[in-house]
């Protein structure tokens, strides 16, 4: 007669039970010692790993005032202490999972023998695991090996070696950890459904309560789910969930945790879960409010560039306090939404605000009429169009700031220097040969004087004068000052706004902009992809006495224990001399008074001393306003962002079309600036525009 396959299993369990009952702590030898080496080599190491592995917790991202704006997590877990779990919850889990929990030493020898006898008889497999053993297994699966599928399968394998290893660790825990801590640990680590881990998260997600307030029916439902979270999911399998809940209630009556009458009342109660599914917050920045999504994503990527690992942020239980100013962000979001509707086809309006300083440039707001999300029909985009080089058409004539800065630095021109300014002119490109076509440009209109001072040119933006000046200064100098003032990441992208592809035969795609534009005078007219956030950092650099600092979204990071976590930050640099910075600010101070945005400023009732520069690309596919007032540096850009870009036309609403005259920086990009800053500033006294340094009034070379 062929022996039953359950007999060896039964004998093995009996051996295990005998050894564990005797309290043997040395390596266990079963029969010929086949399992001894497997177990002895693993137990101590795993015990140490368990002790050193921290449960994944939720990281909270807040604004500068400490108000949460998003959560990041891999497992939704809200840790609790023993005192924060209701007696009903403790009684429910003990009654259904391990009624001898408070008497055993980590392993239930009787339960193991009973399970072995039942299994050896050919019936359905029964578990003999205690809560302590389940705690060990769940901790291995959900914490230690959560990113290793093979190890997770090994943690759950139906083998004697695995069960013996698990049992030995459970005995060790039983000898060193209190019952209350083991029970709390188990209820903190166990999975319910999906990304919900631990009784704290489950109480919130399913019932909108805290674990200390769980009622008997609620506790029984949760206790029943841990056996099979999918099968006993109250939303997808409500009948099975109810049957399982009532089985737990019967078990509570059996252990005298409930009277029969109270049990009957509890069984008659409805499931009582939240309607529509468990309430679990978004685990990424996609769940942030409309005015905080792009900011949150930038803060997360900033920390990763600073040395944090994505998984670390999703599991570390950090509190990331950002620099986001909720009032400034809300007002800026309202301004862009009023200018370009959220769902307006093919038109984006970004808006970034930075607070200048000589030791840090704090980012206060990063918004757009688009929201950070995955549903284009709702006006959402999963690309950070504010932080990255998302404006692929460029910032237009606002780039004349760089030509002016390079001219002041080199001495080729001062603010009062007259610049040649024909109505139209053709230029020889740098490095041109006999086959190179000349670069021809025209001024937009015939009202410009010839010559025109650099100061007046910054206000009225003639193309010919600035291309001429750019040629005199030289492209290397202009590109270098653009990088120093703020376009650090922008200039590393190619002319499509992406990472350069060295395999491409086309320099437009293979070269970074810093190389590609060395021989192209079109740079000063701003026809290249650009980051709206980095453009806002340019006036922040000038307002900081010429000191460049990276746009910083982080005030502090604290870990799960409340300890400060250092953030590696790029050092600030003196980009240009303070006198040059002040002089350029002074030269830019007439745009809203008599320049290209003056009409929009008057229409908005604008009366603040500020500085700015507008920009409009050749086909009006992008328009910009770059400027600053008091201690706010700003960029506002409106650009085509759809699959079929076209000319942007003024509103309301701002739209794509073929309107002949098209949009301008002063007519479409400047109004959100006036709208937002009027409300932000109110009636507070203005910060005066700095005086020009006499050294930068006239040419020196």
C-alpha positions, 0 to 999 in steps of 0.5 A: 500500500502506498503511504499517504503523502501527508504522513511525512508532513505529520511527522515533521510537524510533530518533530517541530512541535516537540522541539519548539515545545522544549524551548530549544534555541539551537539549530534543529535537527529533523531526522538526518538533519536535512533542514538543519543547515537551511534553518540555522543559517537563516534564522539569525539573519532574518531576525536581524533583518526584521529588527532593522527593517522599517515599515513603509509609511506615507510621506506627506508633502506640505506647503510652507505653512505645514498644510498637506498638499499631497501624499507619496506612498507605496503602501497606505499605512497609518501606524498606531500604538496599542492604545490606539486600537479598540478592544473590539478590534483586538478581540476580533483578531485574536478570536478568529486567528489565534484564540490561545495567543495570550498563553502560547510562546509564539508557537501553538504546538497543539494547533500545529499538531492538529493541523498536521493530523488534519492535513495527513488525513487528506482533508483541506489544508488547515493553518496552525500559525499563531498571530506571532508567526503570521506577524513574521510572515507578513513582515517578511512579505510586506516589508522586508521582501516587498520589492522581491517577488521571488523572496515573497514567494519563498516567504509563503512557500508551503514547505517544512523549512519555511514553517520551521524558520518562521516558527523559530523566529516567532519563538524568539519574538515571543521571548523578547516582545510583549504580547501587546506589541506583537498584536499591534505590530501584526495589525500594523503590517497586515494587508487588507486590500489593494494598497491598504496596510494596517488597521489605522489605514483600514479604519479610515479607508473603509469606515472613515474612523480611527482604529480606537473607535472601531465597533464590533461589526467594523472590527469583525469585518476587518479581522475577517478580511486578513484571511483573504483580502480579495475574497472578503472585500466588502465592495467586490464580494459583499456576501462573502464579506458578511458571512466572514464577518459573522463568523468572526462575531461567532468566534468572539462569542465563543471566546466570551469576548461578546455575549450571545445577545451582543453577537446577534445584534452585531451580526444584524448590522449592515456592513457599513462601509463607505459608499463607492469604495475605500477612501484612499488618498492618491499615492503621487503628486497627481492627487495634489490640488490644481494649484499645487500639482506641478509644484509637488512634482518639481519638489519630488524631482528636486529631492531625487536630484539631491540624492533621495531615491524615489522608493525612499520618498514613497516609503520613508514617512517623511514630512516634506515642507515646501516653499509653496505659498498657498495664497500666492499659488491660489491667486496665480492659478486664478489669474491663468485660469481667467486668462486661458480656460483650463480646457481651452484646446491647444493653449497653455498658460504657465505662471511661476513665482520665485522669491529672490535672495542671495542665499536661496531662491524660494519657489512660491508658485508653479501653476498653469491653466492646465492641471497636473493629471492624466486626463487631457479632456479635463485640461490635464497633462502629466508633463511638468510644463512649468518646470521642464522645457515645456514651452517648445516655441520659446519666450520670444524677445524676452531673451533680449535680456541676455543680449543686453546683459552680455553687452553691458558685461563686455562693454559693447554697449551701455544703457544710453548707447545708441544702437543701429536700428534699420527697419530691416537688415540681413546679417552674416551668421557666425562661422558662415561660409559662401553657401550660408544664407544670411539671417534677415530680420525686420522690426515689427512696425515702422515706428522705431527710431534709428538709432535707438538707445539700449534702454529704449530698446528694452522697452519697445523691443526692436529686433534689428537693434538686438540682433545687431548687438548680439552679433557684436557681442558674440554668441558665446558671450550671450549663451554664457550669460543666459546660462549664468542668469538662469537657463541652466537646464534649458540650455542642456536640452536640444532644440526640441526641448528634449535630451540630446540624441547623439545618434541623430544626424540632425544637430537640432536633435543631437546637440544641446542648445548651448552648442546648437545656437553658437552660430545662430543669431536667432537666439536673442529672438527667443525661438528655442524651447525653454523652462518657464520656471528657469525663465522666472529665475532670471529676474530673481537672479537680477533682483538678488544683486546678480546672485544665481541660486537654483529654484528651490522648492524645499524648506525642510525634510523630517523623517518619521521620528521628527529628525531633520534630514539634510538636503543637498543643495546646489550652491549659489553663484555670483552670476554677474556683478551687482552693478550690472544687475541693478543697471539691467533692472533699471533698464527694464523698468519702462516696459509697463510704463511706456513699453510693450505692456504699457496698455495692458498695465493701464487697463489693469490699473497697474501702478507699481514700480516694476520691471519687465520684458515681453516676448512674442515668437514670429508666428505668435505660437508663444508669448511671454512676460518676464519681470518682477516687482517688490520681492517677486520674480515672475514669468507668465507664458502662453503657448501652443501645447496641442498636437496641431500648434497654430497662431495664438489669438487674443481673447476672450477666450485666448485661442488658436486661430488665424487672426492675422495680428496674433497675440503679443506678450504685452496683450496676452501674457502680461495680463495674468501678471497684472491680475495676480500681482495686483491682488498679491501686493494690494496697497503695500508700499513699493520697493524702488527700482535700483538706480543704474550704475554709471559704469554701465550707462555707456559703452566701454569697448 
